[in-house]
Structure formats: C-alpha cells, structure tokens
Amino acid sequence: MGSRVHEVLQKLYTDLRFCKSVSLDGLLEYYRQIWEKEWHENIRIVREELTPDEYLAMGKRCIVDYYHRYHPFDQNRTLGIEHGVQFSLDKDDKYVMKGFIDRLSRPKDKVIWIHDYKAKGYFPTQQELDEDRQLAYYQMAIQSLWPDTEEIELVWHYLIFDQEIHSRRTHEELETLREETIALIDEIESATDFPAKQSGLCNWCEHQPRCPLFKHLHETAALSRNDYMGDEGVKLAERLVDLQNQETKLKEELAQIKEALWAYAKKNGVEVVFTKEHKVRIKVYDNIRFPGRKDGGRSELEKVIRDGGKWEEASSLDVFALSKLLQKAHWDHDLITKIMKFGTPDLSLWIKAFPQNQRGGWAK
C-alpha cells in the first residue's frame, strides 16, 4: 500500500512539472490500476484482521487527504522526485552513503525542503523526528550538492494521519551524526558475531525459518498433534510455564503470609515466632524510597548522581540499594542532601525462617 501511494504522489508531481492537469479522480484511477497490476497472491498480510480491500481503502484515503490539503500544489517549486543522492562521510571517500529522496522542493531562493512520505500506522513524536537519521543524511547530501543553500528543512508527511512535521539540523548535530555513523560502520564491518535482534519488523521477515528466534516455531508448525506434543522443546517450555505460574502464586501467598506475620508480631510484641522445628525472625528497619524508572523525578535524580560523579557506585541506580549506599558511602554532604530531596521515609520488612538449631540470620 505504501509503495502504491508513493507512486501516485510521484505521478502527481511529475505531471505538475509538465503542466498537466491533475484531478483527484485521475489519481485515484491510477492508484486502482497500479494496485491491480502489482497485486499477486504471494503478498502476505501480517495483520490477519485486515483484508486487501481495507489496505486499498486506507491508501485511497491517504491520497484524498493529501490532495485536499495541498491542492493546487503551488506552495513551492519541485526540484526533484525520487531524487538519487550519493555523498561521502569522509574526505577519502571510504564511507560513502547513497539514498533516494521522495521529493525536493524550493519554497524560496537558497532554501530547500526535503520531503519524505510515510504510510506507517505509527505517529512519532517531535523528539523522535528531531533525532531521525534518514533525512539528516539527505541534508548532508544536499549541502554537498548545493553548498550555497542557506536553509534546509526536513519535512515528513505522515499520510495516514494527514499530518506534516518539520525539523532542522544544526551543523554541530550533523557533525556528531557523521562521527557516530563512521564509528557504527567500523563496528559493523569488524563484527564477527551477529546475534538475532527482535523488533516489530520480524513479522515481515522472510528469513524466520532460519532465525534462532523463530526457527523452532516453523519446525513444529507442520507437525501432527502427537508429534508436536512429543517434541522435547515443547515439553520443556510447557513445564517451564507451569513452574513459573506456580512461582507467581507462591510469591503472592508468601507476601500475604509475611504481612500476616508482621501484624502478629506487632500485636503480640514479639520479634521471633517459633514452631517445633523452626524459628521465624521478623525485623523492620528504616529505609528511604526513591523514584523508580517510571516514577516522576527519576531523570532529575539520575542527573544529580551523574553530575556528582557517583553513577558507577550507585550501580546504575538500584533504588532499593541506594538508601543503604548513602548510609555507608563517604559521599560529599551537599550531594547527599540533593539526593535525599528525592527520597521519602519508608519501612522495609525482613522476615525469614531458620531451623531451630541454626544460629545464623539474627544480625540482619
């Protein structure tokens, strides 16, 4: 669907370049024709809840929305369509990049806009696009081709959402990207191990039968039920799931028992509860609770610790150990005061059972 919509927009701006009249009905008819021409039975729809006709309709809506938003298409002058570019990241031409820009336009003299059409169902944030590499590479190419250009604007058209988003890159940002890309290329070319990396693109990948992340799924898909249930991997995996479910239930019950023991100890004024063969030590100690990874104030807390040069000692900020670390570490008083502003007083409960004849565990 995305490819067909791109072809329609390519035809739109090609016809405009030759002063041809462009109607919405004509574009939609062209879209229908190329859809039927390019469609074949081997096209796999990953989202099983959708049909080819629904994808066809989605693409049609993208074209209609785009046409109504930009008609009569006189906002700027088109300089290139599917414009191929090639440039080097270094002076020795060791690191050469190549790409194709959906459309180049000129809104005014010495200003170029780089357009990219996206038919994705995901709408990104401004920050994500401000960190996007693809169009930043295109900007590098345009600057090398037209060095007298004074301004370059990066423009994304998210067609499904009928949205246009702009971004710019400074010279410093491009230099940083250039260095990072060269380092990444070196890392890739020197790599000898290629671990599988799962992402949302795996659903579209044709190499799943050979991939260690999906190989077993494809090997067992064609097995009969008896052979499937007899597969050693399947049996081991199902046993693991069963044990994990038991573990979850036991953890929940264990937490409930500990709370009940703590309530019993407070009510009866005891710190140890005895059975015939065991003793249970119950202790509560002061603690300070700091923001977790998803809590407000977390990023500010991390910044304070990093700026104080103690990030490594904080073990990547294990908030459960941080309060103990503050008590034991000889950190600067001002830094501790800043960190403590993020903490709230709390109590930690420690309960553990020991055999009657075991003397350990009392000094916790």
N, C-alpha and C positions, 0 to 999 in steps of 0.2 A: 504494500500500500504506500509506504513512504517513497519507494523508488518511482512509482507511477505519478504521485503528486509532484515530485521533483521534476519529472519530465514535462508535466503540464506547465509548471512555472517557467521551465526553460523555454518552452514553446511560446509562452506569453511574452517574455522579454525579447525573444528573437524576432517575433512578429512585430513588436513595437519598434524595434531597431530599424526594420524595413518599412515603417509607416503603414503597416497593415492594420485594418480594423480588427479589434479583438472583442468578441462578445462572450458573455458568461455561458450562454448556451453552446457556443462553439467549443469552448474549453472543456465543458462537461461531456460533450460528444467525443472529443479527442480522448479524454480520460477513459470513457467507456470502451473505446476502440482498442487502446493500448492495453487496457486491463484484460480484455478478452484475448488479445493476441498473445500476451505474455503468460496468461494463466495456464498451468498444467497440473496434472493430478499428483505430481510428486511434491508439490508445495505442502509443507506440514504446518498446521496451525497448532501452536503450543498451548494457547488458552482454549481448552476444549469447549468452554461455554460459549465461544463465539463462532460465527459462521463466516464463510467468504463474503456473503452478501452484506453482512454487518461491517466487515472491513471496507468493502466497496463504498458503503454509505458513509462511513467515517471519513474516507478520503474525499468524497464529494463535498461533505460539509466543510472540510479544510479549504477546498478550492473556492467555495461560495463565500466563506468568511473572508478569505484573503482578497477576493475580487472586490467585495463591498468596502473593505477597509481602505484599499489603496487606489481604486478607480478615481480618476482616469490615468493613474500611474505617471504623474508628472512631478512627483516630489523631488526627483533627482535624475541625473543622466546615467544610464548604464554604461559602464566601461568594459565589463567582461562577464560572460556567462559560462559556468563550469570552467573557470579560468585556471589553467595549469600553472603552477609555480615551482621553482626549484632554487634553493639557496644553500649556502654553507654556514655552519655554525662557527667555523674557524677559518683562519687565513690560508691554511694549507689544503683546504678542501678535503679534509679527512672525514668530516662529519657533514654529510650532505642530506638535506631534507627535501621531500617532494610532496606536493599535495594539490588538491583541486578545490578552488573557491566557488561556492554556489553562485554568487553574484558580487560584482564590484560596482559601486556607484559613486558619482561625484555630486554632492549637494551644492558645492560652490568651488571656486578655484582653490587649488592646493589643499583640498580636503577630500579624503577618500573614506568611504564606508565599506566595510567587509561584511557581507550578509551570509548567514548560514540558516538553512531551513531544517527544522526538526519536526518530525512527525511522531515523536515519542509521547507516551502516555504519562510521563513524569514531568512535572513542572518544577524547575530548580529555583533555588533562592538566588538573590543578587550576589551574595558572597560566593556561592559555588561558581557562578559565571565569571566573577572577578578573578577567580583562581584557575579558570579553564585554560588549558594549554593550546588546544587546537587553533583557535582564532588568533592567539598570541603568536604562534608560529607563522600564521599567514601575515600578521603585521610585520614580522621580521622580513618576510619575503617582499612585501610591498615597499618597505623602506629601502631595500637594496635595489629594487627595480626603478622606483621613482624617488630618489633621495631628496628632491626639492619639496616633497609633500610636507605640509606643516602640521596637519592633524589627521589622525586615523581613528575612526570609530569602529568598534566591534558591535555587530547587530545580530541578535538571534531572533528568529521568527518561530515561536512555538505554535505550530499551526492548529493543533487540536484544541488549544486553549485560546486561539485568536489573540495572542499576546506578542508584543515586541519589546525586547530588553536590550539595553545598551551598556557597554563597558569600555573602559580605556586602560591602556598600559603605559606606565612611565618608562623612561629609558632605563632607570635602575631596575625596575621589575623585569624588563626584557633581558638585561644582562644577567640577572640572577637565574632566570629560566634557561638562558643559554648555557651557563655553567652547570646547572643541575642536569640538563639534558645530555651534555657531553659526559658527565660522570655516570649517568644512567646507561648510556650506550656502552661505555667501557665496562660497566658492571655486567651488562647483558652478554657482551662478547667474550668476557672472561669466565662466564659461568660454566660449570660442568655438571651441576645438579639442577634439575628442573622439577621441583615439587608441584603437584597439582594445586591450583588456587581456585576455589569455588566462588562463583558470582552469579548474578541474575542472568548472565549470558549463557550459562551452562544449558539452560532449557533449549537453546537454539543450536547447540553444538552437535556436529555430525560425528564427532570422534568419541562419544561416550562409551561405545563398546570396548575401546582400548584404554580408557581413562581409569586409573585406580579408584577414583571416587564413584564411578558408575558401572564398572566392569561387572561386578557381581550381580547387579540388578539386571543387566542384559543377559548374563549367562543363565540366570534362573527363570527368566521371563517365559521361555518356551518349554519349561519342564512340566511334566504332568504333576498333579497334586501330590501323589505318593512320592515321586522323586524330589519334588520341591521340599516336602516336609522331612525328607531324609537327608537333605543337604546339610553337611556339617556346619557351614557358616550360618545358615538359617537357624539351626537348633541352638547354636551358641548365642546368637543375637537375641533370640526369644527368651532364653534363660537369663541373659543379662537384663533385659527389660523387666522380667518378672522380679528379679532380685532388686533392681532399682526401685520398683514400685513398693516392695516390702520395706526397703530402706527409708523411703519417704514417709510411709505410715509409721515406722518405728521412731523416726526423728520427731514427728508430730506428737506421738504418745510420750516420748522421752521428755519433750519440753513441758507437756502438761504435768507429768509426774514431778519434775523439778520445781515447777511453780507451786504445786500442792505441798511438797516437802518444805519449801521456803515459808509458806503460810503456816505450816505446822510448827516449824522451828520458832517463828516469831510468837505464835500463840502460847507455846509451852516454855519459852525461854531456854532453848537448847541449841547447841551447835553441832552435836553429833547424835545421830539416830542409829540404834543398834538392832540387828536381827540376831539369830542364834549363831550365825557364821560370819556375818559381815557388819561393817560399820560404815555409815554414810556421813561424810564431812560436809558441812554446809557453811559457806562463808560469803559475805557480801563486802565488797570493797569499793571505795570511791573511784570514780572514773570520770573522764571528760569525753563527751561525744562530739565529734567533728563532722562536718558535712561530707556525705558520701558522694560518689561520682555523679549522681543525678540530682543532688540537692543544691539549693541556692547557696551562693557563696563559695562553692568548691573552687572555681577558677581563681578567685581572689586569694584564697588560702594557698593554692599551689604557687601563685606568683610570689607571695610573701616568702615562702620556703625557698623557692628558687633564687630570688633576689638575695636571700640571706646565705646562699651557698651551702644549704644543708639538704638538698634534694636527695643526694645519694644516701645520706644517713637515714632519711625518712623512708627508705625502702620503697620508692615510688608512691609514697603516701598511703600506707596501710593505716587507715584512720583508727582501727582498733588498737594498734600498737603505738600510735602517736602519743597518746597521753602518758604511757609508760616511758617512752623515749624522752619526753620533756622532763620527767622527774629524775631520770638518770644522767642524761647528757649535760655536759657543761657548755651549754649554748649561751650566746650573748643575751643578757637580761632584756634588752629592748626587743630583740627578735622574739623571745618567748612571750613577751607582753603582747606583741602584734598577733602572734598565733593564737593566744588564749582568747582573743576577742571573737574568734570563730567557734569557740567551744562552749558547750553548755554542761553544767554539772549533771552527773548521771551515776547510777549504781550498776555494778556488774555482779552477777550471781555466779558463784562457782560451787558446784556440787559433784561429788564423786564418791563411789563406793569402793571399799577395800576389804579384803579378808580380815577377820578378827586378829589373826596372828601377824598381819603385815603392819609394820610401823611407819612406812613411808607415806608421803602425801599430806602430812599435817602442817607443813610450813608454807603452804601455798599462799 
